[in-house]
Amino acid sequence: MAPSWRLGACSLLTALWLLHCCSCGWSERTSGMAKGETKEQELMSHERVKRGWVWNQFFVVEEYTGTEPLYVGKIQDVLDSVKATLCEMCIPPNSGPPTKNIHTDSDEGEGNIKYTISGEGAGTIFIIDELTGDIHATERLDREEQSYYTLRAQARDRLTNHLLESESEFVIKVQDINDSEPKFLEGPYIGSVAELSQMGTSVMKVTAWDADDPTYGSSARVVYSVLDGESFFTVDRQTGLIRTAVADLDRETQDRYELVVMATDMAGQMGGLSGSTTVTIVITDVNDNPPRFPQKMYQFSVSEGAAVGTPVGRVIATDADMGENADMSYLIKDEEGRELFKVTTDGDTQEAVITIKKPLDFESKRTHNMVVDAVNKHVDPRFLDLGSFRDQTIVRVSVTDADEPPVFLPAEGAIMEVQEDARLGALVGTATAKDPDKENAPVRFSIDRSTDQEQMFHIDPVSGAITLGKILDRETAGWHNITVTAVEADNVSQISHSSVSIRILDVNDNPPELARPYEASICEDVKPGQLIHTISVVDRDEPQSGQRFSFTLAPEATNNRHFTLWDVKDNTVGIRTQRSGFNRHEQNVYLLPILVVDTGPPALSSTGTLTIHVCGCDPEGAIQSCNATAYVISASLSPGALIALLVCMLILIVLVLLILTLKRHRKGQRMSEDEEDMRDNVIKYNDEGGGEQDTQAYDMSALRNLYDFPEAKSGSSESGPDLHALPQWIQGRVSGDGGAADFSLFKGYIRKKVEQADADLSVPPYDSFQTYAFEGTSSPALSLSSIHTLSTTSEQDFSYLSDWGPRFRQLAGYYAPGHPEEEGS
């Protein structure tokens, strides 16, 4: 009974002890997982880890500096202690040797078991004694680099190398020491805070990081403090939040502060490590300073001749603030200054630019004083209690004298009036100008002729009186705009201009006229009193009282019994029929003269004619035709077609005339060429004369020498060569030059051709001249060729040729002597 009880108790104690070991392992796993380390999370998972005979963990201190390997632990010692405890609690006396599961040391100290390890750092960082199972660390460990190592242990039979137990894992944890100082990873820091901020205003937060184990002791517990600058700023010991320590930080006094913030671990206790960083705090600007003028008065001078917009001077107010808080605007406070001057702000320099707004006059006022204000544009309401954010100064402007050009009165230009019937030289008006300077120099006037090119007006250079230079006509031009120039008599560079507008006043010099030629049509069966047409008139005149016309029939139509006038009272008149029964075959057109009279003065009148056509109408009164011919034409062709037809006919007539003219011109030209061409005349001549015996029938010297003509034989020795025997183009030259025509060019050409023809006898004759050259010299009639005949002594009379009729008249003109009566005619 006792042994069985003891065995049950032993089993119960063993189970409880195993549960305790598992709970210890679970707590270690959860603490490892809280650190977020990957390897420890893998090891300390919620899954149940299989335990062999190595179920403990070892600890080793980091940063070991000894010369010998650091002893970590002994696997055999752990087993021995476990076995001893189990034996005392669970195994009864005389129960025999323990089982294999409990007692793993089977060699009894004889070295039959071989211990080995593997895993992280096995063989390099950690070594094990194969016989004893002692584990040593051979290198210096750093927890900040690796906080634990996972290894596996094996127990093998030294002889058979068989595993005595299954492989198991164990952990070697590196215990932390305070060897890492806090570090500001984001430093140095730069922050900002507005000036005049309240005490305790948050500026920025700094954070230091400590690499030591925050779960082990106070090595990673950091507190903050200010080493330099604590008079102006503080830092929260726990959070590192920097705040202002004073409320009167002034950017204009100091615009930045350099702080040194220190972080100390071990919660600031003695022996803790520390690190520091630099914090730059920039004081930002607020609008807490008003503008201020350095001077209370500024003085400038400007010439009275300065143009509007000319800068007079610049003033500036200073502002201790910066950026938009220093932006300011300027204004002129008094009314007189605002009227003559204008102030603007230079955006780049913040200066007040004072310019001239109206022309200044030295003679009127020589000094101008004005008050200029400088005002901040952006005022912060929080600082209104500090005072007014504006300042003012006095600006004095002295006007200096200058020689000014004459000034016209009125300055905006004069308007004058003149009657359109004014005579030449009549006075239109007077231009007035004076020298504004104290000297009051005399002024001379003139008209800018570019504005009066027709010279309609003249001006007296001394008095400025403008007179007429030409007769005016209001209906042509109702207004004349001229420019009058005024210069100082002793300084022509001082010149000014003024426009003068001259209005031409109307005079009733144009009679009223009908607005256009009026025509009306009436039906043959028109009724009496019927309004057939309304006419209106125009008058080029424009009387001030308005147009009013009266209408009557002209005196030559007083006996008219066909039509009457009806005054419509609006400067128009209506025409009514006075009878009925018009017959267009008796009279189809009536001309009604109408006399129109205006109201004057003087009253003018004119007569206009209204043409009235009598037309045939249908029963409804619609006009069908007013003229038979016109009706047919209008029915067949439109006015556009008639115009086109007339244009075509005109073009055809012009073409026919051009063709006839060209033919006549060509015919006349051909006839003149036939008359002037001597060779054609000779060829056409078919009278062979008296035969070969008649050697005096023709004088061939004219053919031999084309332009050496013999003198007339009878009664013409003093009158020069017979012009009738010459071509017309030669006659003109001879008669114009007195017989001194130069034909040397033609002589040389003919002579050259004759020589070439004579030299080449193998060439057949190409003209009649060369054929005549081969008649021989034995002929009693000699040769008729003019080529070898350089002169002639023939005395034969060819006057009988004129008796042979009109066919030989031209030949007779060449050879027969001229008749004095014909030449005279």
VOGU-3710 file (C-alpha; in Angstrom, 3 decimals, decimal comma):
1> mapswrlgac> 0,000/0,000/0,000  2,795/2,373/0,922  4,753/1,885/-2,261  1,727/2,483/-4,420  0,906/5,647/-2,527  4,358/6,935/-2,862  4,353/6,189/-6,577  1,076/8,137/-7,059  2,355/11,082/-5,130  5,534/11,023/-7,132
11> slltalwllh> 3,597/11,034/-10,394  1,450/13,925/-9,183  4,461/15,977/-8,166  6,141/15,261/-11,484  3,121/16,471/-13,414  2,838/19,633/-11,323  6,507/20,357/-11,821  6,195/19,934/-15,580  3,222/22,341/-15,654  5,285/24,864/-13,711
21> ccscgwsert> 8,082/24,585/-16,227  5,643/25,091/-19,095  4,159/28,189/-17,395  7,647/29,604/-16,940  8,353/29,017/-20,612  5,026/30,670/-21,543  5,811/33,807/-19,529  9,212/34,052/-21,158  7,678/33,662/-24,608  5,105/36,422/-24,020
31> sgmakgetke> 7,756/38,809/-22,700  9,870/38,129/-25,742  6,940/38,790/-28,032  6,283/42,145/-26,304  9,677/43,364/-27,509  8,703/42,703/-31,097  11,839/40,754/-31,940  11,301/38,328/-34,789  13,410/35,440/-33,591  11,966/35,509/-30,109
41> qelmshervk> 8,433/35,659/-31,554  9,178/32,559/-33,563  10,491/30,856/-30,454  7,857/32,160/-27,987  4,790/31,271/-30,035  1,564/30,125/-28,477  2,134/26,619/-29,813  3,289/23,966/-27,439  7,020/23,340/-27,841  8,156/19,727/-27,619
51> rgwvwnqffv> 10,507/19,350/-24,691  13,249/16,743/-24,503  15,740/16,451/-21,783  17,014/20,052/-22,303  14,149/22,318/-21,279  15,963/25,196/-19,494  17,242/28,554/-20,812  20,581/30,239/-20,147  21,519/33,871/-19,552  24,690/35,672/-20,442
61> veeytgtepl> 25,684/39,257/-19,678  26,469/41,548/-22,615  29,674/43,444/-23,096  31,827/40,863/-21,216  35,415/42,154/-21,218  37,257/39,177/-19,694  40,088/37,354/-21,417  38,694/33,837/-20,933  35,552/32,433/-22,580  32,473/33,291/-20,579
71> yvgkiqdvld> 30,776/30,317/-18,947  27,163/30,155/-20,021  25,865/26,926/-18,428  26,127/23,171/-18,159  23,636/20,847/-19,702  24,675/17,899/-17,438  24,262/19,931/-14,230  20,735/20,718/-15,143  19,958/17,086/-15,789  21,572/15,996/-12,593
81> svkatlcemc> 19,602/18,461/-10,510  16,387/17,415/-12,176  17,077/13,766/-11,623  17,994/14,305/-8,002  14,802/16,165/-7,327  12,677/13,579/-9,081  14,332/10,757/-7,255  13,832/12,317/-3,875  10,169/13,028/-4,507  8,981/10,179/-6,647
91> ippnsgpptk> 11,140/7,006/-6,379  10,680/4,833/-3,289  13,612/3,100/-1,637  14,626/-0,265/-3,003  12,510/0,363/-6,053  15,369/-0,336/-8,372  17,205/1,885/-10,873  15,352/4,720/-12,502  13,901/4,356/-15,947  15,666/5,587/-19,117
101> nihtdsdege> 13,351/8,549/-19,556  14,452/9,990/-16,269  18,046/9,042/-16,052  19,860/10,067/-19,205  23,408/9,799/-18,009  24,118/6,226/-18,961  27,846/6,414/-18,982  28,137/6,899/-15,225  30,958/9,375/-15,773  32,733/7,132/-18,124
111> gnikytisge> 32,377/9,494/-21,146  30,051/7,342/-23,168  27,840/10,297/-24,151  28,867/12,956/-26,682  27,249/16,403/-26,371  26,889/18,690/-29,440  25,056/21,948/-30,207  23,927/23,575/-33,430  22,081/26,756/-34,419  22,816/30,471/-34,109
121> gagtifiide> 26,432/31,067/-33,168  27,160/27,394/-32,560  30,851/26,676/-33,010  31,736/30,372/-33,390  30,169/32,369/-30,604  29,196/29,417/-28,445  31,229/26,228/-27,922  30,379/23,085/-25,858  32,566/20,572/-24,166  31,627/17,201/-25,699
131> ltgdihater> 32,340/15,312/-22,493  31,016/17,626/-19,805  28,328/19,576/-21,729  29,739/22,940/-20,575  28,758/25,884/-22,866  31,041/28,947/-23,163  30,755/32,251/-25,077  33,913/33,057/-26,966  32,959/36,554/-28,244  31,789/39,808/-26,695
141> ldreeqsyyt> 27,981/40,001/-27,032  25,868/43,124/-27,584  22,180/42,948/-26,714  21,441/45,954/-28,932  22,635/43,910/-31,904  21,000/40,556/-30,929  19,111/39,898/-27,731  18,944/36,088/-27,776  20,255/33,034/-29,622  18,357/29,800/-30,363
151> lraqardrlt> 20,368/26,603/-30,412  19,700/22,846/-30,576  21,410/20,192/-28,398  22,028/16,528/-29,114  23,232/13,657/-26,964  24,768/10,764/-28,890  26,379/7,497/-27,996  30,042/8,057/-28,452  30,602/4,564/-29,727  27,595/4,086/-31,996
161> nhllesesef> 26,866/7,793/-32,640  23,174/7,020/-32,116  20,927/9,647/-30,583  20,189/8,866/-27,007  17,469/11,510/-26,888  15,636/13,461/-29,517  17,148/16,858/-30,466  15,851/19,766/-28,379  16,052/23,561/-28,606  17,210/25,934/-25,921
171> vikvqdinds> 17,679/29,697/-25,719  20,607/31,791/-24,598  19,386/35,275/-23,676  21,742/38,285/-23,514  21,147/40,290/-20,384  21,103/44,118/-20,834  23,410/46,601/-19,163  23,225/50,406/-19,479  25,733/50,850/-22,276  23,809/53,048/-24,762
181> epkflegpyi> 23,272/56,772/-24,290  20,088/58,499/-25,524  20,286/59,883/-29,057  18,258/62,581/-30,836  17,783/60,972/-34,227  15,998/63,986/-35,789  18,296/66,684/-34,454  19,386/69,391/-34,760  15,935/70,912/-34,488  14,549/74,195/-35,852
191> gsvaelsqmg> 11,310/75,648/-34,503  9,521/78,965/-34,419  7,263/80,958/-32,178  5,617/84,356/-32,628  7,003/87,251/-30,701  5,063/88,487/-27,668  3,544/85,010/-27,217  2,171/84,156/-23,784  4,282/82,310/-21,249  4,017/78,552/-21,674
201> tsvmkvtawd> 3,264/78,699/-25,394  4,178/75,398/-26,997  7,065/75,684/-29,444  8,003/72,157/-30,520  8,755/68,657/-29,224  12,101/66,816/-29,199  12,495/63,040/-28,797  15,544/60,995/-27,796  15,878/57,218/-28,380  17,786/54,807/-26,087
211> addptygssa> 18,876/51,456/-27,529  18,864/49,703/-24,127  16,141/47,235/-23,063  13,130/49,224/-21,859  11,747/46,163/-20,067  14,826/45,603/-17,956  15,585/48,153/-15,320  15,795/51,898/-16,043  18,442/51,779/-18,724  16,052/53,124/-21,403
221> rvvysvldge> 14,054/55,519/-19,214  14,914/59,016/-20,527  14,309/62,451/-18,979  14,907/65,866/-20,646  16,447/69,116/-19,463  17,665/72,451/-20,915  21,377/73,102/-20,604  21,548/76,471/-22,346  18,669/78,943/-22,809  16,638/77,970/-19,805
231> sfftvdrqtg> 15,945/81,656/-19,111  13,644/81,867/-22,132  12,438/78,309/-22,723  11,646/75,173/-20,734  11,328/71,524/-21,662  9,016/68,918/-20,179  11,139/66,212/-18,428  9,011/63,343/-19,568  7,682/64,368/-23,047  10,409/66,690/-24,373
241> lirtavadld> 7,888/69,465/-25,200  9,573/72,891/-25,364  7,595/75,901/-24,140  8,258/79,611/-23,704  9,416/80,642/-20,272  8,731/84,403/-20,702  6,019/86,492/-22,326  8,038/89,389/-23,766  10,050/87,802/-26,541  10,741/90,604/-29,013
251> retqdryelv> 11,845/89,804/-32,545  13,211/93,298/-33,030  15,541/92,707/-30,033  16,561/89,110/-30,787  15,108/87,159/-33,668  16,437/83,661/-32,759  17,594/81,576/-29,819  19,956/78,580/-29,640  19,001/75,984/-27,020  20,894/72,880/-25,877
261> vmatdmagqm> 18,533/70,117/-24,726  19,944/67,080/-22,895  18,369/63,626/-22,545  19,534/61,355/-19,655  18,664/57,678/-19,134  18,317/55,804/-15,809  15,540/58,353/-15,156  18,187/60,948/-14,415  19,777/58,945/-11,597  23,425/58,888/-10,845
271> gglsgsttvt> 25,385/56,884/-13,407  22,928/57,424/-16,208  24,149/58,172/-19,714  23,114/61,326/-21,569  23,013/62,850/-25,020  22,264/66,402/-26,236  21,040/68,251/-29,317  20,783/71,840/-30,536  17,395/73,473/-30,949  17,151/76,721/-32,957
281> ivitdvndnp> 14,015/78,694/-32,210  13,176/81,506/-34,667  11,042/84,370/-33,383  8,482/85,264/-36,045  7,263/88,804/-36,572  3,938/90,345/-35,611  2,786/93,862/-36,379  3,670/95,434/-33,059  5,580/98,493/-34,341  4,029/101,565/-36,044
291> prfpqkmyqf> 5,712/103,379/-38,984  7,928/106,310/-38,073  9,246/109,183/-40,208  12,915/109,913/-39,521  12,247/113,640/-40,077  9,360/115,849/-39,170  9,755/118,006/-42,291  10,972/117,467/-45,839  11,666/120,224/-48,367  11,641/119,923/-52,175
301> svsegaavgt> 11,688/122,337/-55,105  10,209/122,022/-58,573  9,962/124,255/-61,621  6,606/125,708/-62,476  7,057/124,372/-66,005  7,171/120,758/-64,821  4,553/118,619/-66,523  1,756/116,851/-64,724  3,032/113,547/-63,329  6,559/114,812/-62,739
311> pvgrviatda> 8,018/113,412/-59,448  8,718/116,116/-56,880  10,461/113,968/-54,267  10,411/110,848/-52,108  9,926/110,378/-48,379  9,970/107,149/-46,399  8,765/106,003/-43,006  10,600/103,146/-41,306  8,910/100,173/-39,660  10,788/97,787/-37,384
321> dmgenadmsy> 8,550/94,955/-38,480  9,179/92,861/-41,560  7,246/91,388/-44,483  3,638/92,401/-44,852  3,683/93,785/-41,301  5,940/96,547/-42,628  3,739/97,347/-45,624  2,383/100,849/-45,441  0,470/103,353/-47,503  0,830/107,117/-47,710
331> likdeegrel> -1,796/109,795/-48,082  -1,957/113,578/-48,168  -4,029/114,796/-45,300  -4,895/118,415/-46,218  -7,252/119,368/-49,064  -4,937/121,852/-50,806  -2,156/119,303/-51,045  -4,476/116,657/-52,490  -5,615/119,114/-55,172  -2,138/119,917/-56,508
341> fkvttdgdtq> -0,131/116,805/-55,653  -0,539/113,048/-55,602  1,301/110,507/-53,432  1,848/106,853/-54,315  3,733/104,019/-52,606  6,710/102,363/-54,259  6,057/98,642/-53,777  9,780/97,769/-53,794  11,191/100,426/-51,483  8,054/101,370/-49,489
351> eavitikkpl> 8,782/105,021/-50,285  6,176/107,724/-50,765  6,513/109,214/-54,273  5,058/112,728/-54,511  4,103/113,815/-58,064  2,427/116,856/-59,609  -1,311/116,477/-60,086  -2,085/119,931/-61,538  0,202/122,518/-63,198  1,963/124,781/-60,739
361> dfeskrthnm> 2,172/128,557/-61,105  5,030/130,497/-59,611  3,208/133,754/-60,059  0,166/132,517/-58,120  1,853/130,691/-55,210  5,493/129,979/-54,614  5,353/127,561/-51,632  3,026/124,660/-50,867  2,907/122,853/-47,507  1,150/119,548/-46,997
371> vvdavnkhvd> 0,901/116,856/-44,319  1,718/113,291/-45,390  0,542/110,325/-43,285  2,099/106,850/-43,229  -0,329/104,088/-42,193  0,235/100,346/-41,756  -1,824/98,281/-44,158  -2,211/95,228/-41,898  -2,974/96,156/-38,300  -3,174/93,359/-35,694
381> prfldlgsfr> -6,116/94,039/-33,336  -4,266/92,331/-30,488  -1,771/95,173/-30,328  -4,015/98,199/-30,746  -3,427/99,036/-27,098  0,223/99,711/-27,965  -0,768/102,937/-29,732  -1,684/104,325/-33,161  -0,072/102,509/-36,080  0,517/105,682/-38,155
391> dqtivrvsvt> 2,834/108,662/-38,301  2,892/111,968/-40,188  5,366/114,511/-41,502  5,259/117,898/-43,261  6,359/118,203/-46,897  7,182/121,685/-48,230  7,379/122,176/-52,007  8,958/125,381/-53,346  7,977/126,396/-56,902  10,730/127,991/-58,962
401> dadeppvflp> 10,115/130,464/-61,765  10,450/129,390/-65,424  9,909/131,019/-68,788  6,492/129,770/-69,785  4,827/129,792/-73,176  1,877/132,103/-73,828  -1,449/131,103/-72,351  -4,633/131,259/-74,432  -7,869/132,580/-73,050  -9,997/130,586/-72,820
411> aegaimevqe> -7,600/127,714/-72,283  -9,965/125,081/-73,691  -10,237/126,861/-77,076  -12,463/129,542/-78,583  -15,683/129,205/-80,548  -16,488/131,917/-83,104  -19,394/132,543/-85,495  -19,616/134,282/-88,867  -22,332/134,714/-91,468  -21,797/132,681/-94,616
421> darlgalvgt> -22,403/135,764/-96,775  -19,699/137,790/-95,012  -17,412/139,660/-97,380  -13,701/139,015/-97,806  -11,648/140,477/-94,961  -14,595/140,492/-92,555  -13,688/140,044/-88,900  -14,494/136,584/-87,556  -13,117/136,942/-84,038  -9,995/137,638/-82,015
431> atakdpdken> -7,620/135,079/-80,481  -6,346/136,105/-77,052  -3,102/134,961/-75,432  -0,659/136,496/-72,983  2,700/135,743/-71,415  2,100/134,429/-67,858  5,582/135,477/-66,673  6,254/138,684/-64,826  7,942/140,203/-67,875  4,708/139,840/-69,878
441> apvrfsidrs> 6,530/139,621/-73,222  4,591/140,509/-76,394  2,917/137,627/-78,231  2,758/136,924/-81,973  -0,023/134,895/-83,588  -0,198/132,639/-86,644  -2,441/129,955/-88,099  -1,231/126,390/-88,477  -1,763/125,966/-92,213  -1,989/122,215/-91,911
451> tdqeqmfhid> -5,399/122,885/-90,359  -6,344/125,519/-92,964  -4,852/124,340/-96,226  -7,325/126,334/-98,349  -6,382/129,504/-96,434  -9,956/130,345/-95,657  -8,842/132,597/-92,788  -6,081/135,051/-91,944  -4,882/136,287/-88,576  -3,208/139,511/-87,558
461> pvsgaitlgk> 0,133/138,513/-85,945  -0,033/141,300/-83,362  -3,688/141,623/-82,429  -4,798/138,065/-83,143  -7,787/139,239/-85,210  -9,049/136,464/-87,495  -10,483/137,601/-90,841  -11,954/135,904/-93,900  -9,630/134,912/-96,696  -12,223/133,309/-98,986
471> ildretagwh> -15,970/133,347/-99,472  -17,756/130,893/-97,197  -20,477/128,420/-98,012  -22,265/126,837/-95,100  -23,748/124,139/-97,301  -20,216/122,999/-98,199  -18,743/123,200/-94,704  -20,731/124,277/-91,682  -17,741/124,320/-89,289  -14,063/125,172/-89,683
481> nitvtavead> -11,576/124,014/-87,060  -8,221/125,746/-87,163  -5,228/125,836/-84,828  -3,835/129,186/-83,737  -0,205/129,386/-82,622  1,134/131,945/-80,157  4,862/132,547/-79,547  6,790/135,040/-77,477  8,221/137,787/-79,630  11,669/137,556/-77,996
491> nvsqishssv> 11,762/133,775/-77,502  10,257/131,748/-80,329  10,925/128,498/-78,457  8,078/129,371/-76,086  5,151/128,347/-78,222  1,618/127,239/-77,494  -1,356/126,147/-79,543  -5,092/126,536/-79,229  -7,973/125,243/-81,301  -10,476/127,708/-82,709
501> sirildvndn> -13,826/126,416/-83,944  -15,618/128,711/-86,392  -19,291/128,122/-86,995  -20,767/129,337/-90,291  -24,182/130,886/-89,707  -26,754/130,074/-92,315  -28,111/132,577/-94,820  -31,090/131,769/-96,999  -29,259/131,489/-100,294  -30,607/128,188/-101,611
511> ppelarpyea> -34,160/127,816/-102,968  -36,242/124,815/-102,020  -36,359/121,999/-104,539  -38,333/118,850/-105,102  -36,723/115,977/-103,253  -36,540/114,017/-106,526  -38,195/113,896/-109,948  -41,748/112,803/-109,266  -44,030/110,853/-111,591  -47,604/109,758/-110,990
521> sicedvkpgq> -50,092/107,554/-112,786  -53,870/107,840/-112,882  -56,589/105,731/-114,354  -58,742/107,011/-117,161  -61,833/106,675/-115,012  -60,338/108,422/-111,964  -62,813/110,267/-109,789  -62,616/113,983/-108,934  -60,864/114,869/-105,649  -58,840/111,654/-105,584
531> lihtisvvdr> -55,332/111,979/-104,080  -52,971/110,677/-106,716  -49,542/111,600/-105,277  -47,686/113,366/-102,446  -44,439/115,238/-103,002  -41,878/116,697/-100,588  -39,141/119,285/-100,958  -35,649/119,825/-99,611  -33,792/122,997/-98,794  -30,042/123,054/-98,214
541> depqsgqrfs> -30,441/125,983/-95,870  -31,114/125,490/-92,160  -32,923/128,532/-90,736  -32,965/128,760/-86,971  -36,760/128,992/-86,958  -37,048/125,783/-88,959  -38,167/124,984/-92,508  -41,588/126,087/-93,733  -42,674/125,939/-97,385  -45,688/127,040/-99,373
551> ftlapeatnn> -46,892/125,312/-102,553  -48,777/126,806/-105,500  -49,209/126,018/-109,145  -46,809/127,873/-111,393  -48,236/130,875/-113,274  -48,209/128,934/-116,527  -50,561/126,369/-114,951  -53,066/128,773/-113,454  -55,644/127,821/-116,080  -55,219/124,142/-115,245
561> rhftlwdvkd> -58,591/122,467/-114,670  -57,339/118,944/-114,261  -55,432/118,924/-110,962  -55,298/120,870/-107,705  -52,832/121,102/-104,820  -53,563/120,169/-101,203  -51,121/121,435/-98,532  -50,571/118,658/-95,991  -48,977/121,153/-93,503  -45,802/119,094/-92,954
571> ntvgirtqrs> -43,740/120,574/-95,806  -45,380/118,172/-98,224  -48,157/118,713/-100,729  -50,716/116,347/-102,207  -52,029/116,374/-105,789  -55,715/115,707/-106,345  -57,735/115,275/-109,497  -60,164/118,048/-110,333  -62,239/116,198/-112,878  -62,909/112,735/-114,218
581> gfnrheqnvy> -62,915/111,148/-117,618  -59,292/111,271/-118,815  -58,594/109,764/-122,214  -55,072/108,541/-122,778  -55,545/108,382/-126,532  -56,205/112,091/-126,582  -53,472/112,969/-124,027  -51,562/110,392/-122,046  -49,116/112,689/-120,208  -49,727/115,861/-118,179
591> llpilvvdtg> -46,894/118,073/-116,891  -47,895/119,925/-113,720  -45,478/122,755/-112,710  -45,428/123,385/-108,938  -43,969/126,543/-107,388  -42,295/126,055/-103,959  -41,458/129,096/-101,805  -39,548/129,115/-98,472  -39,991/131,612/-95,641  -36,640/133,425/-96,165
601> ppalsstgtl> -35,503/135,971/-95,546  -35,221/136,582/-98,361  -37,888/134,238/-99,656  -36,598/131,999/-102,438  -38,568/129,789/-104,758  -38,186/127,174/-107,442  -40,464/125,343/-109,823  -40,627/121,598/-110,056  -42,590/119,516/-112,515  -44,758/116,546/-111,708
611> tihvcgcdpe> -45,248/114,148/-114,620  -48,692/112,501/-114,608  -49,373/109,514/-116,872  -52,850/108,490/-117,895  -53,079/104,716/-117,860  -55,540/101,996/-118,564  -56,762/100,140/-115,480  -58,757/97,006/-114,757  -62,176/97,171/-112,986  -60,399/96,963/-109,604
621> gaiqscnata> -58,337/100,083/-110,393  -55,026/98,286/-110,969  -52,975/99,908/-113,726  -52,570/97,710/-116,775  -50,785/99,947/-119,272  -49,953/103,595/-119,656  -48,539/103,320/-123,174  -49,107/100,558/-125,742  -45,518/100,380/-126,775  -44,301/100,490/-123,230
631> yvisaslspg> -46,776/97,801/-122,288  -45,571/95,426/-125,017  -41,950/96,003/-124,139  -42,517/95,535/-120,474  -44,466/92,376/-121,136  -41,710/90,853/-123,265  -38,464/92,063/-121,680  -37,463/93,266/-118,268  -35,349/96,421/-117,848  -32,288/94,311/-117,093
641> aliallvcml> -32,772/92,320/-120,281  -33,172/95,533/-122,314  -29,931/96,903/-120,878  -28,104/93,677/-121,678  -29,480/93,704/-125,214  -28,358/97,289/-125,791  -24,883/96,517/-124,445  -24,550/93,535/-126,803  -25,615/95,603/-129,789  -23,131/98,313/-128,894
651> ilivlvllil> -20,322/95,760/-128,625  -21,191/94,311/-132,057  -21,176/97,770/-133,664  -17,771/98,541/-132,142  -16,341/95,219/-133,391  -17,616/95,866/-136,938  -16,098/99,331/-136,952  -12,769/97,974/-135,717  -12,693/95,298/-138,433  -13,456/97,830/-141,178
661> tlkrhrkgqr> -10,810/100,197/-139,870  -8,178/97,448/-139,793  -9,019/96,361/-143,342  -8,821/99,886/-144,665  -5,566/100,454/-142,888  -4,020/97,263/-144,311  -5,247/98,101/-147,804  -3,792/101,567/-147,671  -0,530/100,193/-146,347  -0,384/97,634/-149,156
671> msedeedmrd> -1,066/100,290/-151,780  1,646/102,537/-150,396  4,099/99,650/-150,440  3,189/98,877/-154,044  3,739/102,492/-155,029  7,065/102,767/-153,213  8,519/99,448/-154,378  10,373/100,315/-157,593  11,261/96,724/-158,348  7,610/95,651/-158,361
681> nvikyndegg> 6,824/98,452/-160,734  9,550/97,338/-163,096  8,427/93,717/-162,935  4,820/94,605/-163,625  5,791/96,711/-166,543  5,095/94,620/-169,682  5,922/97,033/-172,481  9,063/95,768/-174,219  9,618/99,084/-175,930  11,042/99,477/-179,376
691> geqdtqaydm> 13,107/96,321/-179,441  16,821/95,833/-179,352  17,400/98,675/-181,815  15,745/101,135/-179,465  18,647/101,838/-177,180  17,314/105,151/-175,978  13,905/103,920/-174,897  14,818/103,577/-171,215  17,346/105,194/-169,023  18,711/102,281/-167,033
701> salrnlydfp> 21,037/104,436/-164,957  18,332/104,653/-162,324  18,529/100,901/-161,925  22,316/100,851/-161,887  22,553/103,484/-159,216  19,375/103,401/-157,238  19,705/106,812/-155,697  21,603/108,885/-158,238  18,790/110,353/-160,310  19,379/112,530/-163,375
711> eaksgssesg> 18,125/116,022/-163,485  14,993/116,843/-165,424  15,630/117,575/-169,013  13,218/120,385/-169,627  12,497/123,273/-167,366  13,420/121,516/-164,100  17,139/122,014/-163,727  16,738/124,377/-160,827  14,007/122,615/-158,954  16,093/119,579/-157,936
721> pdlhalpqwi> 15,253/115,934/-158,677  11,781/115,006/-159,686  10,105/113,914/-156,456  7,366/112,149/-158,379  9,937/109,655/-159,649  11,023/108,714/-156,116  9,331/106,460/-153,577  7,349/108,300/-150,989  9,720/107,488/-148,095  12,608/108,858/-150,160
731> qgrvsgdgga> 10,642/111,921/-151,212  10,146/112,884/-147,595  13,826/112,660/-146,802  14,902/114,495/-149,902  12,332/117,257/-149,541  13,099/117,616/-145,828  16,898/117,694/-146,137  17,071/119,695/-149,315  18,271/116,683/-151,354  21,037/115,693/-148,943
741> adfslfkgyi> 19,907/112,112/-148,335  22,715/109,685/-147,478  22,338/106,299/-149,221  25,955/105,157/-148,877  24,926/102,155/-146,827  22,646/100,859/-149,557  25,179/101,617/-152,279  27,849/99,603/-150,517  25,511/96,708/-149,949  24,370/96,534/-153,599
751> rkkveqadad> 27,920/96,904/-154,870  29,104/94,051/-152,657  26,319/91,771/-153,854  27,062/92,642/-157,511  30,726/91,754/-157,070  29,841/88,424/-155,483  27,444/87,587/-158,311  29,948/88,519/-161,016  32,685/86,435/-159,436  30,641/83,224/-159,294
761> lsvppydsfq> 29,639/82,308/-162,923  28,558/78,737/-162,078  25,579/79,812/-160,052  22,322/80,112/-161,975  20,815/83,574/-162,054  18,563/84,369/-159,125  17,308/87,717/-160,286  16,647/89,629/-163,427  19,701/91,784/-162,939  22,109/88,893/-163,193
771> tyafegtssp> 20,277/87,498/-166,222  20,702/90,748/-168,121  24,423/90,667/-167,487  24,871/87,720/-169,921  23,300/89,258/-173,040  26,720/89,939/-174,475  28,380/93,112/-175,700  27,740/92,719/-179,463  24,073/93,543/-179,233  23,284/96,886/-180,850
781> alslssihtl> 20,846/97,612/-178,016  23,557/97,060/-175,456  22,767/95,610/-172,063  19,657/96,576/-170,158  21,231/95,615/-166,851  21,760/98,438/-164,412  24,490/96,598/-162,638  27,293/97,502/-165,082  25,757/100,776/-166,040  27,279/103,358/-163,822
791> sttseqdfsy> 26,158/106,327/-165,898  24,104/107,089/-169,016  24,141/109,612/-171,820  20,768/108,732/-173,240  18,898/111,678/-174,662  15,715/109,800/-175,574  12,474/111,590/-174,781  9,915/109,497/-172,859  7,242/112,136/-172,777  5,083/110,130/-175,120
801> lsdwgprfrq> 4,512/107,597/-172,356  2,017/109,935/-170,745  -0,136/109,631/-173,858  -0,427/105,853/-173,644  -3,173/105,938/-171,081  -3,575/105,351/-167,336  -1,811/101,995/-167,440  1,510/103,734/-168,303  1,018/106,754/-166,112  3,264/105,493/-163,349
811> lagyyapghp> 6,024/104,501/-165,780  5,772/107,882/-167,425  6,293/109,417/-164,025  9,646/107,675/-163,725  11,041/108,516/-167,208  9,057/111,435/-168,573  10,089/114,966/-167,557  7,904/116,566/-164,946  5,261/119,159/-165,758  5,562/122,405/-163,943
821> eeegs> 1,843/122,826/-163,623  1,493/119,452/-161,968  4,211/120,268/-159,496  2,638/123,576/-158,770  -0,721/122,022/-158,197
//
